[in-house]
Amino acid sequence: MAGNNHGHTPAAWTGVTIAFIGFCVASAFTVLAEPVGFWIGVALTLLGAVAGLVLRSMGMGQPEPEQGRQTEPKDRVDA
């Protein structure tokens, strides 16, 4: 488990930050009853997902798991 990043990557942080800002914008404009601002917030939220995927494809995401990596505990005994 120590070899996992658990999502602590530039791609994850950037995507979540942009999506959070979009969510806040959409929420504020919902309360203000402004549909244009709401849809801008929704677009920002979706932009966060796209930004995270693009950064991941650029190599800034979590690395791919190694082939043949042990996934079960070493001390497990098969009965």
GUKE-743130 format. One line per 4 residues: number of its first residue (from 1); for each residue x, y, z of N, C-alpha, C. Coordinates in Angstrom, 3 decimals. Layout:
NUM) X,Y,Z,X,Y,Z,X,Y,Z | ...
//
This chain:
1) 0.815,-1.190,0.000,0.000,0.000,0.000,0.858,1.253,0.000 | 2.050,1.189,0.531,2.875,2.383,0.592,3.258,2.861,-0.803 | 3.170,1.989,-1.796,3.523,2.374,-3.148,2.410,3.084,-3.895 | 1.225,3.214,-3.288,0.102,3.881,-3.952,0.136,5.379,-3.700
5) -0.333,6.145,-4.687,-0.406,7.598,-4.538,-1.726,8.043,-3.932 | -2.729,7.199,-3.950,-4.054,7.508,-3.403,-4.628,8.794,-3.985 | -4.295,9.103,-5.231,-4.858,10.277,-5.884,-4.143,11.577,-5.587 | -3.031,11.540,-4.851,-2.293,12.760,-4.538,-1.355,13.090,-5.691
9) -1.934,13.497,-6.807,-1.158,13.818,-7.999,-1.574,15.191,-8.507 | -0.731,15.836,-9.307,-1.120,17.132,-9.871,-2.406,17.051,-10.692 | -2.606,15.949,-11.402,-3.826,15.800,-12.203,-5.059,15.774,-11.307 | -4.997,15.029,-10.225,-6.144,14.931,-9.316,-6.416,16.257,-8.614
13) -5.374,16.889,-8.092,-5.561,18.159,-7.390,-6.121,19.226,-8.317 | -5.605,19.314,-9.530,-6.082,20.326,-10.473,-7.529,20.070,-10.860 | -7.848,18.838,-11.211,-9.215,18.514,-11.607,-10.222,18.766,-10.503 | -9.888,18.360,-9.287,-10.810,18.541,-8.165,-10.954,20.019,-7.810
17) -9.869,20.774,-7.871,-9.944,22.206,-7.549,-10.829,22.944,-8.537 | -10.654,22.686,-9.824,-11.488,23.344,-10.836,-12.944,22.921,-10.679 | -13.182,21.636,-10.443,-14.554,21.155,-10.264,-15.194,21.769,-9.016 | -14.431,21.925,-7.946,-14.961,22.527,-6.720,-15.333,23.989,-6.946
21) -14.488,24.716,-7.661,-14.808,26.114,-7.975,-16.073,26.176,-8.823 | -16.186,25.296,-9.804,-17.393,25.254,-10.628,-18.632,24.945,-9.811 | -18.504,24.022,-8.864,-19.630,23.685,-7.992,-20.043,24.887,-7.148 | -19.059,25.608,-6.623,-19.363,26.797,-5.814,-20.036,27.876,-6.650
25) -19.553,28.085,-7.872,-20.168,29.079,-8.764,-21.605,28.685,-9.074 | -21.820,27.428,-9.434,-23.174,26.967,-9.753,-24.094,27.091,-8.542 | -23.582,26.776,-7.367,-24.400,26.883,-6.155,-24.778,28.327,-5.861 | -23.814,29.231,-5.981,-24.091,30.644,-5.707,-25.130,31.194,-6.676
29) -24.992,30.873,-7.944,-25.943,31.393,-8.923,-27.301,30.700,-8.837 | -27.342,29.506,-8.261,-28.638,28.873,-8.006,-29.398,29.668,-6.947 | -28.698,30.048,-5.890,-29.324,30.833,-4.826,-29.761,32.198,-5.351 | -28.959,32.778,-6.250,-29.289,34.084,-6.823,-30.318,33.993,-7.944
33) -30.737,32.793,-8.296,-31.715,32.552,-9.368,-31.259,33.145,-10.698 | -29.983,32.902,-11.032,-29.405,33.351,-12.303,-29.015,32.120,-13.121 | -29.845,31.724,-14.086,-29.573,30.487,-14.829,-28.282,30.520,-15.642 | -27.908,31.678,-16.180,-26.681,31.741,-16.988,-25.466,31.440,-16.116
37) -25.411,32.030,-14.945,-24.306,31.767,-14.024,-24.279,30.324,-13.565 | -25.462,29.750,-13.363,-25.542,28.337,-12.986,-24.904,27.463,-14.055 | -25.245,27.705,-15.322,-24.707,26.873,-16.401,-23.216,27.107,-16.601 | -22.736,28.303,-16.306,-21.289,28.541,-16.346,-20.603,27.702,-15.267
41) -21.208,27.633,-14.092,-20.662,26.793,-13.025,-20.658,25.322,-13.385 | -21.725,24.866,-14.032,-21.780,23.467,-14.478,-20.674,23.205,-15.503 | -20.475,24.159,-16.415,-19.416,24.008,-17.418,-18.042,23.955,-16.752 | -17.828,24.773,-15.728,-16.556,24.733,-15.002,-16.359,23.387,-14.308
45) -17.421,22.847,-13.758,-17.330,21.544,-13.103,-16.917,20.466,-14.105 | -17.514,20.484,-15.275,-17.143,19.519,-16.315,-15.726,19.773,-16.822 | -15.325,21.043,-16.871,-13.969,21.387,-17.287,-12.941,20.792,-16.320 | -13.290,20.727,-15.042,-12.395,20.107,-14.064,-12.142,18.646,-14.374
49) -13.184,17.933,-14.773,-13.018,16.523,-15.138,-12.139,16.383,-16.376 | -12.369,17.237,-17.353,-11.567,17.188,-18.584,-10.112,17.527,-18.277 | -9.888,18.544,-17.453,-8.517,18.935,-17.106,-7.788,17.794,-16.399 | -8.472,17.114,-15.491,-7.853,15.982,-14.806,-7.481,14.861,-15.760
53) -8.359,14.566,-16.702,-8.071,13.508,-17.677,-6.924,13.894,-18.608 | -6.896,15.150,-19.033,-5.816,15.606,-19.919,-4.475,15.548,-19.192 | -4.448,16.022,-17.955,-3.200,15.978,-17.197,-2.764,14.538,-16.928 | -3.720,13.656,-16.696,-3.371,12.246,-16.500,-2.758,11.660,-17.766
57) -3.325,12.024,-18.918,-2.776,11.510,-20.175,-1.397,12.090,-20.472 | -1.081,13.235,-19.865,0.240,13.845,-20.033,1.268,13.261,-19.061 | 0.839,12.304,-18.235,1.766,11.648,-17.325,1.821,12.251,-15.935 | 0.888,13.130,-15.602,0.902,13.769,-14.287,-0.069,13.107,-13.310
61) -0.602,11.958,-13.703,-1.535,11.229,-12.843,-0.832,10.105,-12.117 | -1.615,9.228,-11.543,-1.073,8.085,-10.821,-0.437,7.122,-11.811 | 0.749,6.600,-11.508,1.401,5.669,-12.434,0.620,4.367,-12.557 | 0.785,3.721,-13.691,0.141,2.432,-13.936,0.740,1.388,-12.995
65) -0.074,0.436,-12.517,0.468,-0.608,-11.630,1.449,-1.499,-12.385 | 2.428,-1.981,-11.646,3.435,-2.856,-12.243,2.826,-4.220,-12.539 | 3.262,-4.855,-13.624,2.801,-6.196,-13.960,3.435,-7.194,-13.001 | 2.645,-8.154,-12.559,3.165,-9.190,-11.682,3.331,-8.745,-10.242
69) 2.808,-7.599,-9.908,2.934,-7.097,-8.551,2.069,-7.940,-7.611 | 2.605,-8.250,-6.457,1.878,-9.069,-5.495,0.713,-8.261,-4.934 | -0.480,-8.860,-4.948,-1.659,-8.161,-4.456,-2.190,-8.753,-3.159 | -1.706,-9.911,-2.755,-2.151,-10.544,-1.523,-1.034,-10.453,-0.491
73) -1.393,-10.463,0.778,-0.362,-10.424,1.822,0.578,-11.619,1.722 | 1.831,-11.392,2.074,2.822,-12.461,1.993,2.545,-13.586,2.981 | 1.956,-13.250,4.116,1.760,-14.260,5.148,0.454,-15.031,4.999 | -0.249,-14.862,3.905,-1.503,-15.582,3.693,-1.212,-17.059,3.413
77) -1.964,-17.912,4.064,-1.797,-19.357,3.908,-3.043,-19.900,3.230 | -2.856,-20.611,2.116,-3.988,-21.236,1.440,-4.329,-22.545,2.140 | -5.602,-22.782,2.387,-6.021,-23.991,3.108,-6.314,-25.121,2.161
//
